[in-house]
Each structure stands twice: as C-alpha cells, then as structure tokens.
Amino acid sequence: MRVPEPSAVLQLLKPITWFAPMWAFGCGVISSGFSAASRWTLVVAGIALTGPLVCATSQAVNDWYDREVDAINEPDRPIPSGRVPGRWGFYIACLWTVLSLAWALSLGRWVFSAAIVGLALAWVYSAPPLRLKQNGWWGNSAVAVAYEGLPWFTGAAVMAASLPDFRIIAIALLYSLGAHGIMTLNDFKSIEGDRSLGVRSLPVQLGAERAVHLACAVMAAPQIAVIALLAAWERPAYAAAVSVLLVGQFALMPGLVANPGKKAAAYNATGTTLYVLGMLASAFALRSVGTSVA
C-alpha cells in the first residue's frame, strides 16, 4: 500500500489554522493567574494539544469528507491530488483523534473533557449525517466554540489543574459567541460556490446585506458584555482597553457593510485583529481579578 509523504500529511493538517486556538489557549493560560514560566511544560503540552493535535484533527476530518468537492474546486489539495492516497486521509483523522485524546488525558480530567467536546465538534461539523457545516447557524457555532472557547478553557484548566473560575468561563463563552460573526465573514468568499453546492451559509440564507449586519452585531455585542463585566469586576483600565479596540472595529465596519464581498477578507486582517487583541486584554484582566478578588 502506498503511503503519503510527510509533506503531504503536514499540508493536510494545515499548520496555518492552528494559530487561532493556540492564541485562545494562551489567553486561557494568562487568565488563570498562574505563572507560565513555572509551569512551562504544561504550557507546551497544552499548545501541542490545541494546535497540532485537536485543530489538526479537525482539518484532516474536514478534508476527508470534502474530498469529492475538493476534487472539483481544489484538485491540488492532498487528498484529491493523490498525495494522500486511498483512505489514508480517514486513517490520519482517526489516528490524530486517538492521539489527541491520549494527550489530553495526561493533562487532567477537565482538559480531557474539553478535548472530547472539541473532537466531537470536529467530526459532526464535517461528517454525515449531521455535517453541521452545511448550515451556517450550526457550523459557525461549532467552529467558534472549538477555536475560541474550548482552547481558552483548556489553557486555564491546564494551569489550575481544576475547573476554571466562573469568570474565565463566562469571558471565554462571550468571545466564542463573537467568533460566530468572524466565521460568517469567512463565508463571504465562497457565496456562489456554497449556493451551487447547497451549503446554507448565512450569506446564502440571509443575503449579503443582512448577513454582514448580523456578523457585525454578533461580533460587537459580546464585547460590550465583556466591557460591562470587566467594569463590574473593578477593572476599569482593561474595560477601557477593550472599549478602544471595539471603537476601532466600529470605525472599520462601515466599509465592510458597504461591500462585504470585497471587504470581508480585509476586515478579517484588521477588525478581527482588534478583536483578538481584546481577548488578550481581557485575559490579563481576569488574571488580575483571579489573584486579587476573593
């Protein structure tokens, strides 16, 4: 049996996609209030779990179940090109799932529980019969939770070796909700293809104008809630920092709304950057809350 080249396997696992969950994991580490330097082995193990293992698994699963569509639209990808031959794409997805679970188990029961949820979302997002990616409401929710909330939770749980503080969980959930809007913006680049293939992304379901307004609202509303919570937890400087970053997003949104088809990608490089910087500011605020408030 012909086996895939290591370079093809690496391309299948898409390292470029690992950054978002690893960033969220880092926010979780910071928010825990524990020193990363004193527990650096746990930090490295957690980064490996969220990026090269769980996120990579999701990419392999997605490419396997999209192989027929990719054969038409992107024939150079590892599976349709034959560089990952036969059923190797499926075998790699299964192997990475098992490796992820084993790795997570070594990091404690809360991390293991989060990994189970993340891996389950990876499979139901792409695999029939559920195939959540066929509907923007469900698919975007699955990706948002898997890429933002769960890694944040994992980072805090790795450091604390216990269930994270409820404030950490609340902020992680809010940023997961906002990430649903980011996922909607990602769908603007493939409206015509999604429509022809029967994929009910939100731009397809709602139309471009309604979908972009929804995406902006879904991104902004959770950040407003974050600002209110940080203020209530007596961290006004951090609340102000997130407010400034949100104002920057508001300044960019009119251009996005005017032409979402052309501006969505640019907004993801600018407005989304401000969004994730707000995550970082919130993580530092939580660190301060967790270490100084009973």
Secondary structure, DSSP 4 states (H G I P E B T S, - for coil): -----HHHHHHHH-GGGGHHHHHHHHHHHHHTTS-TGGGHHHHHHHHHIIIIIIIHHHHHHHHHHTHHHHHHH-TTSTTTTTSS-TTHHHHHHHHHHHHHHHHHHTT-HHHHHHHHHHHHHHHHHHSTTT-GGGBHHHHHHHHHIIIIIHHHHHHHHHHHTSPPPHHHHHHHHHHHHHHHHHHHHHGGGGHHHHHHHT-B-HHHHH-HHHHHHHHHHHHHHHHHHHHHHHHHTT-HHHHHHHHHHHHHHHHHHHHHHH-HHHHHHHHHHHHHHHHHHHHHHHHHHHHHHHHH--
